[in-house]
Amino acid sequence: MRILLLFAILLSLATAEEYPRPRGYVCHRAPSPVTIDGTLDDPAWQAAPWTDYFIDIEGDRRLKPRFRTRAKMLWDDKYFYFAASLEEPHVWGTLTKHDSVIFHDNDFEIFLDPDSDNHKYFEFEINALNTGWDLFLPKPYKDGGKADNGWEIPGLKTAVHVDGTLNDPRDTDRAWSVEIAMPWEAFRGGAPHLPPLDGDVWRVNFSRVEWEHVIVDGKYQKVKGKREDNWVWSPQYAINMHKPEHWGYVQFSTGDPGSVAFRPDPSHTARMRLHAVYYAQQEHFKQHKRYDANLKRPDGVTFRLTDGGFEARAGGLVIRQDSLIVPEP
């Protein structure tokens, strides 16, 4: 039902003048060194703008998050820097082994698609104990992708600062903050330019997983039978972070903060129309075990069946049955 609802939303928007646009952010070159200690008090961070506060993963139609979350980004010749502030009255964590399934704790997550093709993207998760999980996806799970947990970020730097006391339910905390430096070398082969050029754009999103808890024998425990909350920077319109078409746009800049305007993606409408076709065809395939060249599609989209799949084209872009979207050859 959720897939049908999502498709209905996308298809109805296909006739609208404008689709909901993902969030946008201008990421400025760091004007001074960044020390990775989790405190976010370096002068470089003071000049960097915050993102909008996170909202529910399904969008504004869901309840407003109970606690505020926002992030910042910077870059230089060696690193892509991330900082996040997470309001939290009870900071806790349990996982200490690298590459654990970190979202089983409260966590902060980063998703990156450097070339905006829905494939070959990267994910990093971290909890309040500064335990990380880095993984690579050749394509989304919904398209048969399998996570490569063996992928590592060489030279990664991370730090967490707790404004309160970690794993101590006897008091009320205020927040925890995260600071991350990812070397550009980690994205070799997946990005057009490393480091990015002025004006380059990557698809990026952030997620915060938050579990409701109870205190038992002086320790935090998740509420049994209660699923997690998912709060994000750019809404996904489904409880699924692995829909890269909804991730935000990060525009790299060498200009001073405040001097460069974010440029919306001129291909956005074409991209959304193509994704509407993709979801409609996938739903049809689930029911009938075939794709249908006569299925209703948005204006301006051409479609043809291929050996074992399909191609839909619009606005100089082409999307395949596995959601890969690239410029037309």
C-alpha positions in Angstrom: 0.0 0.0 0.0 2.8 2.4 0.8 4.3 1.8 -2.7 1.0 2.5 -4.3 0.5 5.6 -2.3 4.0 6.9 -3.2 3.3 6.2 -6.9 0.0 8.0 -6.7 1.7 11.0 -5.1 4.4 11.1 -7.7 2.1 10.6 -10.7 -0.3 13.3 -9.4 2.6 15.7 -9.1 3.6 14.9 -12.7 0.9 17.2 -14.0 1.7 19.9 -11.5 3.8 23.0 -12.4 6.3 22.1 -9.7 7.4 19.0 -7.8 8.5 19.2 -4.1 12.2 20.0 -4.3 14.8 18.3 -2.0 16.7 20.6 0.4 19.7 22.5 -0.9 22.9 23.6 0.9 25.9 25.7 -0.2 29.0 24.0 1.2 31.8 26.5 1.6 35.5 25.8 1.6 36.8 25.8 5.1 38.5 29.2 5.8 40.7 27.7 8.5 41.7 24.3 10.0 39.0 22.1 11.5 39.9 20.1 14.6 37.8 16.9 14.9 36.9 16.9 18.6 33.1 16.9 18.5 32.7 20.4 20.0 32.0 22.4 16.8 33.8 25.5 18.3 36.4 26.0 15.5 36.2 29.4 13.8 35.6 27.6 10.5 32.4 26.1 11.8 31.1 29.5 13.1 30.9 30.8 9.6 29.3 27.7 8.1 25.4 27.8 7.9 23.2 25.3 9.6 20.9 23.1 7.5 17.2 23.4 8.2 16.0 21.5 11.3 15.3 17.9 10.5 11.7 16.7 9.9 10.0 13.3 9.9 11.3 11.0 7.1 7.8 10.9 5.6 7.6 14.7 5.4 5.5 17.4 7.1 2.3 15.3 7.1 3.9 13.4 10.0 4.4 14.6 13.6 7.2 17.1 14.2 10.3 15.5 15.7 10.4 15.5 19.5 14.0 16.8 19.5 15.8 19.2 17.2 18.6 18.1 14.9 20.6 20.1 12.3 23.9 19.8 10.5 26.7 21.8 8.8 29.2 21.0 6.1 32.6 22.3 4.9 35.4 21.1 2.6 39.0 21.6 1.7 41.6 19.8 -0.4 41.7 16.7 1.9 38.4 16.3 3.5 34.6 16.6 3.3 33.6 17.8 6.8 30.3 17.2 8.6 29.0 18.5 11.9 25.7 17.8 13.6 23.9 18.9 16.8 21.3 16.5 18.2 19.1 17.7 21.1 18.7 14.8 23.5 17.6 14.7 27.2 19.0 11.2 27.6 22.2 10.4 25.7 22.9 6.6 25.6 24.5 4.0 23.5 25.4 0.3 23.6 27.4 -0.6 20.5 31.2 -0.4 20.6 32.2 -2.7 17.7 33.1 -1.0 14.4 30.6 -1.9 11.6 27.9 -2.9 14.0 24.3 -2.2 12.9 24.5 1.2 14.4 20.9 2.2 13.9 20.0 -0.3 16.6 21.2 2.5 18.9 20.2 6.2 18.5 22.4 7.4 15.8 23.3 10.0 13.1 23.6 8.9 9.5 25.1 10.3 6.3 24.2 9.2 2.7 26.2 10.4 -0.3 25.7 10.0 -4.1 28.5 12.0 -5.7 27.2 11.7 -9.3 23.4 11.7 -8.7 22.7 8.5 -10.6 21.0 6.5 -7.7 23.8 3.9 -7.9 27.3 3.6 -6.3 26.5 5.5 -3.1 28.0 5.6 0.4 26.6 5.5 3.9 28.1 6.2 7.3 26.4 5.8 10.7 27.7 6.8 14.1 26.3 6.6 17.7 27.0 8.6 20.9 29.9 6.2 21.7 31.7 7.3 18.6 31.2 3.8 17.0 30.9 3.9 13.2 29.6 1.8 10.4 30.7 2.6 6.8 29.2 0.8 3.9 28.9 1.0 0.1 25.8 0.3 -2.0 26.3 -0.5 -5.7 22.6 0.1 -6.1 19.6 0.5 -3.8 18.2 -2.5 -1.9 14.9 -2.2 -3.8 16.8 -2.8 -7.0 18.7 -5.8 -5.8 21.6 -4.0 -4.3 23.7 -5.6 -1.5 25.6 -3.6 1.0 29.4 -3.9 1.0 30.2 -3.8 4.7 33.9 -4.4 3.9 34.1 -0.9 2.4 36.1 1.3 4.7 36.9 5.0 4.8 40.7 5.2 5.0 41.9 8.1 7.2 38.4 8.8 8.5 38.2 11.1 11.6 35.3 11.2 13.9 34.5 12.6 17.4 31.5 12.9 19.6 30.9 15.4 22.4 28.1 14.9 25.0 26.6 17.9 26.6 25.6 16.0 29.7 26.5 12.5 30.9 26.6 9.4 28.7 24.6 6.4 29.8 23.5 7.9 33.1 19.7 8.1 33.5 19.9 9.9 36.8 20.1 13.3 35.2 18.8 15.2 32.2 21.2 15.9 29.3 21.1 18.6 26.7 22.5 17.3 23.5 25.3 15.4 21.7 27.3 16.7 18.8 29.2 14.8 16.0 32.2 15.9 14.0 33.4 13.9 11.0 36.1 14.3 8.3 35.9 12.0 5.3 39.0 12.0 3.0 38.1 12.5 -0.6 40.1 9.4 -1.5 37.3 7.3 -0.1 35.1 8.3 -3.0 37.6 7.6 -5.7 35.8 6.2 -8.8 32.4 7.4 -7.6 32.7 11.2 -8.1 33.4 13.4 -11.2 36.1 15.4 -9.4 38.1 14.9 -6.2 38.2 17.2 -4.5 35.1 18.8 -6.0 35.3 21.8 -8.3 33.6 25.1 -7.5 30.0 24.6 -8.4 30.0 20.8 -8.3 26.9 19.3 -6.8 26.5 16.0 -4.8 23.4 14.3 -3.5 23.5 14.1 0.3 21.1 13.3 3.0 21.2 13.0 6.8 19.1 10.8 9.0 18.7 10.5 12.8 17.3 7.3 14.3 15.7 7.8 17.7 14.3 5.0 19.9 11.9 5.6 22.7 13.3 4.1 26.0 12.5 3.1 29.5 14.8 2.9 32.5 15.2 -0.6 34.0 17.6 -1.3 36.9 19.3 2.0 36.3 19.9 1.3 32.5 18.3 2.5 29.3 16.2 0.0 27.4 14.3 0.4 24.1 10.5 0.2 24.5 9.6 -3.3 23.3 7.3 -3.4 20.2 7.9 0.3 19.4 9.6 1.1 16.2 12.2 3.8 15.8 11.6 7.4 14.8 13.4 8.6 11.7 14.2 12.3 11.3 15.9 13.6 8.2 17.2 16.7 6.5 15.4 16.2 3.2 12.2 14.2 3.3 12.0 10.8 1.7 8.2 10.5 1.7 8.6 6.9 2.9 10.4 5.1 5.7 13.3 4.3 3.5 16.5 6.2 3.2 17.5 4.2 0.1 15.6 6.4 -2.3 18.5 8.7 -3.5 16.2 10.7 -5.7 14.9 12.5 -2.6 18.3 13.3 -1.1 19.3 16.9 -0.7 21.6 18.8 -3.0 25.0 20.0 -1.7 26.7 22.6 -3.9 30.4 23.1 -3.3 31.7 26.7 -3.3 35.0 28.5 -3.0 33.1 31.8 -2.3 32.7 33.3 1.1 29.7 32.2 3.2 26.7 34.2 2.3 28.1 35.3 -1.1 26.9 32.4 -3.2 23.3 31.5 -3.8 22.2 27.9 -4.1 21.2 27.0 -7.7 18.2 24.6 -7.9 18.7 21.6 -10.2 17.2 22.5 -13.6 16.6 18.7 -14.3 14.5 18.2 -11.2 11.1 18.0 -12.9 12.4 15.6 -15.5 14.0 13.5 -12.8 10.7 13.2 -10.9 8.7 12.4 -14.0 11.2 9.6 -14.8 11.0 8.3 -11.2 7.2 8.3 -11.4 7.4 6.0 -14.5 10.0 3.8 -12.7 7.8 3.2 -9.7 4.7 2.6 -11.8 6.5 0.1 -13.9 8.0 -1.7 -10.9 4.5 -2.0 -9.3 3.2 -3.3 -12.6 6.0 -5.9 -12.8 5.2 -7.1 -9.3 1.6 -7.8 -10.3 2.1 -9.1 -13.9 5.8 -10.2 -14.1 6.3 -7.8 -17.1 6.8 -4.2 -17.9 4.1 -2.4 -20.0 4.9 0.1 -22.8 1.3 1.3 -22.7 1.2 2.2 -19.0 0.2 5.8 -18.3 3.1 8.2 -17.9 3.7 11.9 -17.3 3.8 14.4 -20.2 7.2 14.7 -22.0 8.4 11.1 -21.1 9.2 8.6 -23.9 9.4 4.9 -23.1 10.6 1.7 -24.7 11.0 -1.9 -23.6 14.5 -3.4 -23.7 15.8 -6.9 -23.3 14.8 -7.7 -19.8 13.9 -4.1 -18.8 13.0 -0.6 -20.0 14.3 2.9 -20.7 12.3 6.0 -20.0 13.6 9.4 -21.3 12.9 13.0 -20.5 14.8 16.3 -20.3 18.0 14.8 -21.6 18.0 12.0 -18.9 17.3 8.3 -19.1 16.2 5.9 -16.3 16.4 2.1 -16.4 14.4 -0.6 -14.6 17.1 -0.7 -11.9 16.6 3.0 -11.2 19.9 4.1 -12.7 19.4 7.6 -14.0 22.1 9.2 -16.2 22.4 11.8 -19.0 21.3 10.5 -22.4 24.2 9.3 -24.5 
